[in-house]
Amino acid sequence: MTTTDTALSEHGDTPAYRDGNVLRWLTAYTASLVGDSVYFVALGWSAQKSGGPAEVGLVMAAGAVPRALLMLVGGVVADRFDPRRVILAGDALRCLLILAVAAGIALSTPALWILVVVALVFGAVDAMFVPAIGALPPRITGPGQLARVTGMRSLSMRLSQVAGPPIGGLAMGLGGTAGTFAVAGLLFALSVPFLLTLRIRPPGVGEEERPEAGTARQDLLDGLRYIRRHRLVGPLLAAGAVYELGLVGTLNVGMVLLNAERGWGPSGYGWVVGGFGAGAAASAALLTVVGRLPRAGLVLVGTLLVGCAGVGVIGVVPALWAAVVTAAVTGLCAGVFGSLNSALVQTATDPAYLGRVTSVMMLAMVGLAPLSYPLVGAAVGAWGSAAVFVGCGAFGGLGVAIALASREVRGAELPRPR
């Protein structure tokens, strides 16, 4: 056993919030996420200066295309190479790209096509980055700490969503668009030294026998077959995908339209969305502190059921306070479901396939779920918000049926920390 292996064996079950290795990863990840938020602020303002509303929409949506098309390829890359190196390369490339854009904007106003190219390149790099992030946690901590790491990762995402836009706005006020791009680039650069100091378990330690590497296409098909045949991972991914398709569009687009129907105003919308975010943050904090929930499979099914029911209730309650409370409960349940789903998948998956499994999981979130946005808008226009919220909650409930139908999901447990 190498020195790196020994270090991870000794400290792999140290509580993740006291593990320096995990904290370095979390710092790098948080810096990268905040950099993402600041980048989107800068990109949107640059597009606004170069064109009208349609052009802004084009630029902001451009990055989603390569992200969706290449996400599965990113999973193959993460499994073929050291995921830390993929993440390092991703943050380094994004840093150089964004700093180059900052320098160009400082000299002249960029043409719209340049911003589209930047968004496309950024999205392509993201498609490599995201699966590698999912493949890394089992390499930096022990199995008993994966739920805590998932909770800490969720807290990091919430922090970046809260802190990123104000930081971008402050940078915009002080340094203009060029300064905002520069801040985003420096945040990506900040993650690099923390990633360089990570101790990771080398490939092959504690893993099943790896199949011989084939072509990228063969590796991708092999990963899809692995998911289809795995009695726990397959149903978990299917239940999660149905949840995303049924609820994400409703919560992002339908919430705006519901608020307009109810006449709650911008502050009411903020309260409802804030309630959902507070509930999700509470679930992340719970898993970070507790580290393990008994009967994880049944808890996952129960929280998914309550979360789907909560979405339907939000659509029919007439009072703002009731919608806020329901949104908070829904966010709490959705957060617990998502964290348990991720932790169980990471625990059950052979590490040789983690990148490809993560890419399939994330494809549902960033590739397929946004396709429901126009459908939700059209459905609200035809039938009203209440009917759409109830219908989408019921559709998300199909994920409950998928999970309950699996004996492996019902009996799933997270490892106990040693």
C-alpha positions in Angstrom: 0.0 0.0 0.0 1.4 3.4 -1.0 1.8 6.4 1.4 -1.2 8.0 -0.2 -3.4 4.9 0.4 -2.2 4.7 4.0 -3.1 8.3 4.6 -6.6 7.8 3.2 -7.1 4.6 5.1 -6.2 6.3 8.4 -8.3 9.4 7.8 -10.9 8.3 5.3 -13.5 8.1 8.0 -12.6 11.2 9.9 -15.8 13.4 9.9 -15.7 15.1 6.6 -16.1 18.6 8.1 -12.8 18.0 10.0 -10.9 16.3 7.2 -8.4 18.7 5.7 -8.4 16.8 2.4 -12.2 17.1 2.0 -12.0 20.8 3.1 -9.4 21.6 0.4 -11.6 20.0 -2.2 -14.6 21.9 -0.9 -12.8 25.2 -1.0 -11.7 24.6 -4.6 -15.2 23.5 -5.5 -16.8 26.6 -3.9 -14.4 29.0 -5.5 -15.2 27.4 -8.9 -18.9 27.6 -8.3 -18.8 31.3 -7.3 -16.6 31.9 -10.4 -19.4 30.3 -12.5 -22.0 32.7 -11.0 -19.8 35.7 -11.6 -19.0 34.6 -15.1 -22.7 34.4 -16.0 -23.2 38.0 -14.6 -20.4 39.2 -16.8 -21.6 37.3 -19.9 -25.1 38.6 -19.6 -24.1 42.2 -19.2 -21.6 41.9 -22.1 -24.4 40.4 -24.3 -26.7 43.2 -23.3 -24.2 45.8 -24.4 -23.8 44.1 -27.8 -27.4 43.3 -28.7 -31.0 43.2 -27.7 -33.0 40.8 -25.5 -33.1 38.1 -28.1 -29.3 38.2 -28.4 -28.9 38.1 -24.7 -31.0 34.9 -24.6 -28.9 33.4 -27.4 -25.6 34.0 -25.7 -26.9 32.8 -22.3 -28.3 29.6 -23.8 -25.4 28.8 -26.1 -23.3 27.1 -23.4 -26.1 24.6 -22.6 -25.8 23.0 -26.1 -22.3 21.5 -25.8 -22.9 20.8 -22.1 -25.8 18.6 -23.0 -24.2 17.0 -26.1 -20.8 16.3 -24.5 -21.9 15.4 -20.9 -21.7 11.6 -21.6 -18.4 12.0 -23.3 -17.2 13.8 -20.2 -18.1 10.7 -18.1 -15.9 8.6 -20.3 -13.0 11.1 -19.9 -13.5 11.1 -16.1 -13.2 7.3 -15.9 -10.3 7.1 -18.3 -8.2 9.7 -16.5 -7.5 10.9 -13.0 -10.6 13.0 -12.2 -8.5 15.5 -10.2 -6.5 16.2 -13.4 -9.6 16.6 -15.4 -10.9 19.2 -12.8 -7.6 20.9 -12.7 -7.5 21.2 -16.5 -11.1 22.4 -16.6 -10.5 25.2 -14.0 -7.2 26.2 -15.7 -8.8 26.4 -19.1 -11.7 28.4 -17.8 -9.3 30.7 -16.0 -7.3 31.4 -19.2 -10.4 31.7 -21.3 -12.1 34.2 -19.0 -9.0 36.3 -18.3 -8.4 36.5 -22.1 -12.0 37.7 -22.6 -11.4 40.3 -19.8 -8.3 41.6 -21.5 -10.2 41.8 -24.8 -13.1 43.7 -23.3 -10.8 46.1 -21.7 -9.5 47.1 -25.1 -12.8 47.0 -27.1 -16.5 45.9 -27.0 -16.6 42.3 -28.1 -18.7 41.3 -31.1 -21.7 39.1 -30.3 -20.3 36.1 -32.1 -17.2 36.2 -29.8 -19.5 35.9 -26.8 -21.3 33.0 -28.3 -18.0 31.2 -29.0 -16.9 31.9 -25.4 -20.2 30.4 -24.1 -19.8 27.4 -26.3 -16.2 26.7 -25.2 -17.2 27.3 -21.5 -20.1 24.8 -21.9 -17.8 22.2 -23.5 -15.3 22.5 -20.6 -18.2 22.2 -18.2 -19.2 18.9 -19.8 -15.8 17.5 -18.9 -15.7 19.1 -15.4 -19.1 18.0 -14.0 -18.7 14.2 -14.3 -15.2 14.4 -12.9 -16.5 16.3 -9.8 -18.9 13.4 -9.3 -16.2 10.8 -9.6 -13.8 12.5 -7.1 -15.4 12.2 -3.6 -14.9 8.4 -3.2 -11.2 9.0 -4.0 -10.7 11.6 -1.2 -12.7 10.1 1.7 -14.0 6.9 3.1 -17.4 5.3 2.1 -18.9 6.2 5.5 -18.4 9.9 4.9 -19.9 10.2 1.4 -23.3 11.4 2.7 -21.5 14.2 4.7 -19.5 15.1 1.6 -22.8 15.3 -0.4 -24.3 17.5 2.2 -21.3 19.8 2.2 -21.3 19.9 -1.6 -25.0 21.0 -1.5 -24.2 23.7 1.1 -21.4 24.9 -1.2 -23.9 25.1 -4.1 -26.3 27.1 -2.0 -23.6 29.5 -0.9 -22.4 30.1 -4.4 -26.0 30.9 -5.5 -26.3 33.4 -2.7 -22.8 35.0 -2.9 -22.0 34.8 -6.6 -24.5 37.3 -8.1 -23.7 40.0 -5.5 -20.0 39.6 -6.0 -20.6 39.8 -9.7 -22.7 43.0 -9.2 -20.1 44.6 -7.0 -17.3 43.7 -9.5 -19.5 45.2 -12.3 -19.9 48.4 -10.3 -16.2 48.8 -9.5 -14.5 47.4 -12.6 -17.1 47.1 -15.4 -17.6 44.1 -17.5 -13.8 43.5 -17.9 -13.3 43.6 -14.2 -16.1 41.2 -13.6 -14.7 38.7 -16.1 -11.3 39.1 -14.4 -12.8 38.3 -11.0 -14.4 35.2 -12.4 -11.0 34.1 -13.9 -9.2 34.7 -10.6 -11.8 32.6 -8.7 -11.1 29.7 -11.1 -7.4 30.2 -10.5 -7.9 30.2 -6.7 -9.2 26.6 -7.0 -6.0 25.3 -8.6 -3.6 25.2 -5.6 -6.2 23.5 -3.4 -6.7 20.8 -6.1 -3.0 20.3 -6.4 -2.7 19.5 -2.7 -5.4 16.9 -2.7 -4.5 13.3 -1.6 -6.5 10.9 -3.7 -6.8 7.1 -3.8 -5.0 5.8 -6.9 -7.1 4.0 -9.6 -7.5 0.4 -8.9 -7.5 0.5 -5.0 -10.6 -1.1 -3.7 -12.2 -1.4 -7.1 -13.5 -4.3 -9.1 -11.6 -5.8 -12.0 -11.5 -3.1 -14.7 -12.6 -4.1 -18.2 -9.9 -3.5 -20.9 -10.1 0.0 -22.3 -11.7 0.2 -25.7 -12.8 3.1 -27.9 -14.6 6.0 -26.3 -17.8 4.7 -27.9 -17.3 1.3 -26.4 -16.6 2.7 -23.0 -19.8 4.8 -23.2 -21.9 1.8 -24.2 -20.3 -0.2 -21.5 -21.2 2.4 -18.9 -24.8 2.5 -20.1 -25.0 -1.3 -19.9 -23.6 -1.1 -16.4 -26.3 1.3 -15.3 -29.1 -0.7 -16.9 -27.9 -4.0 -15.2 -27.2 -2.6 -11.8 -30.1 -3.4 -9.5 -29.6 -0.3 -7.3 -27.9 2.3 -9.4 -30.3 1.9 -12.4 -33.5 2.5 -10.4 -31.9 5.4 -8.4 -30.9 7.2 -11.6 -34.3 6.5 -13.2 -36.2 7.9 -10.1 -34.0 10.9 -10.1 -34.4 11.6 -13.8 -38.2 11.5 -13.5 -38.1 13.8 -10.5 -36.0 16.3 -12.4 -38.2 16.2 -15.5 -41.4 16.6 -13.5 -40.4 19.2 -11.0 -37.5 21.4 -12.2 -39.4 23.2 -14.9 -42.4 23.7 -12.6 -40.3 25.2 -9.9 -38.2 27.5 -12.2 -40.8 28.6 -14.8 -44.1 27.7 -13.2 -43.3 29.5 -10.0 -43.0 32.8 -11.8 -46.3 32.3 -13.6 -48.0 31.1 -10.4 -46.8 34.2 -8.6 -48.3 36.4 -11.4 -51.6 34.6 -11.2 -51.8 35.1 -7.4 -50.7 38.7 -7.5 -48.1 38.2 -4.8 -45.6 40.5 -6.5 -41.8 40.2 -6.7 -41.4 40.1 -2.9 -43.9 37.2 -2.8 -41.9 35.3 -5.4 -38.7 35.9 -3.5 -40.3 34.6 -0.3 -41.5 31.4 -1.9 -38.2 30.7 -3.7 -36.3 31.7 -0.6 -38.4 29.2 1.5 -37.5 26.4 -0.9 -33.8 27.3 -0.8 -33.8 27.5 3.0 -35.4 24.0 3.2 -32.8 22.6 0.8 -29.9 24.3 2.7 -31.3 22.8 6.0 -31.3 19.3 4.5 -27.6 19.8 3.4 -26.7 21.0 6.9 -28.5 18.0 8.4 -26.6 15.4 6.4 -23.3 17.3 7.0 -23.7 17.0 10.7 -25.5 13.6 11.0 -23.5 11.9 8.3 -25.8 8.9 8.0 -29.6 8.4 8.0 -30.8 4.8 8.9 -33.0 3.1 6.4 -31.7 5.4 3.7 -33.7 3.8 0.9 -37.0 4.2 2.6 -36.2 7.7 3.7 -35.3 8.5 0.1 -38.7 7.2 -1.1 -40.6 9.0 1.6 -38.9 12.4 1.1 -39.5 12.1 -2.7 -43.2 11.4 -2.1 -43.6 14.3 0.3 -41.6 16.6 -2.0 -43.8 15.7 -5.1 -47.0 16.2 -3.0 -45.6 19.6 -1.8 -45.2 20.8 -5.4 -48.9 20.1 -6.0 -49.9 21.8 -2.8 -47.9 24.9 -3.7 -50.1 25.2 -6.8 -53.4 25.2 -5.0 -52.8 27.1 -1.6 -54.3 30.6 -1.8 -52.3 32.3 0.9 -48.6 33.5 0.4 -47.6 32.3 3.9 -48.9 28.8 3.2 -47.0 28.7 -0.1 -43.8 29.7 1.7 -44.2 27.1 4.4 -45.0 24.4 1.8 -42.0 25.5 -0.3 -39.7 25.2 2.7 -40.9 21.6 3.5 -40.7 20.7 -0.2 -37.1 22.1 -0.4 -36.1 20.1 2.7 -37.5 16.9 1.3 -36.1 17.5 -2.2 -32.7 18.2 -0.6 -32.7 15.0 1.5 -33.8 12.9 -1.5 -31.2 14.4 -3.8 -28.4 14.0 -1.3 -29.3 10.4 -0.4 -29.7 9.5 -4.0 -26.2 10.9 -4.8 -24.6 9.3 -1.8 -26.2 5.9 -2.5 -25.2 6.0 -6.1 -21.6 6.9 -5.2 -21.4 4.2 -2.6 -22.9 1.4 -4.8 -21.1 2.3 -8.1 -17.8 0.6 -9.0 -15.4 3.5 -9.0 -14.3 2.5 -12.6 -17.7 3.7 -13.8 -18.4 6.7 -11.5 -17.7 9.3 -14.1 -20.1 7.7 -16.6 -22.7 7.2 -14.0 -22.4 10.8 -12.9 -22.6 12.1 -16.4 -25.9 10.2 -16.9 -27.2 11.7 -13.7 -26.2 15.2 -14.6 -27.5 14.9 -18.1 -31.1 14.7 -16.7 -30.5 17.9 -14.7 -28.6 20.1 -17.2 -29.5 18.6 -20.5 -33.1 17.2 -20.4 -34.8 19.0 -17.6 -34.5 22.5 -19.2 -36.4 21.1 -22.2 -39.5 21.1 -20.0 -39.4 24.9 -19.5 -41.3 25.8 -22.7 -43.7 22.9 -22.1 -44.5 24.1 -18.6 -45.1 27.7 -19.9 -47.4 26.5 -22.6 -49.3 24.2 -20.2 -49.8 27.0 -17.7 -51.2 29.2 -20.5 -53.6 26.4 -21.5 -54.8 25.0 -18.1 -53.5 27.4 -15.4 -50.8 27.1 -12.8 -52.7 25.0 -10.3 -53.4 22.2 -12.7 -49.8 22.2 -14.0 -48.3 22.1 -10.5 -50.6 19.2 -9.5 -49.9 17.4 -12.7 -46.1 17.8 -12.5 -46.1 16.7 -8.9 -48.0 13.6 -9.9 -45.5 13.0 -12.8 -42.6 13.3 -10.4 -44.4 10.8 -8.2 -43.7 8.2 -10.8 -40.2 8.3 -9.5 -41.7 7.0 -6.2 -43.2 4.1 -8.0 -39.9 3.3 -9.7 -38.0 3.4 -6.4 -40.6 1.3 -4.5 -40.6 -1.3 -7.2 -36.9 -2.0 -6.5 -36.2 -4.3 -3.5 -32.6 -3.0 -3.6 -33.7 0.6 -3.2 -36.1 -0.2 -0.4 -33.4 -2.0 1.5 -30.5 0.4 0.7 -28.3 1.6 3.5 -25.4 4.0 3.7 -22.1 2.6 5.2 -21.5 3.2 8.9 -18.4 5.4 9.6 -15.7 3.2 11.2 
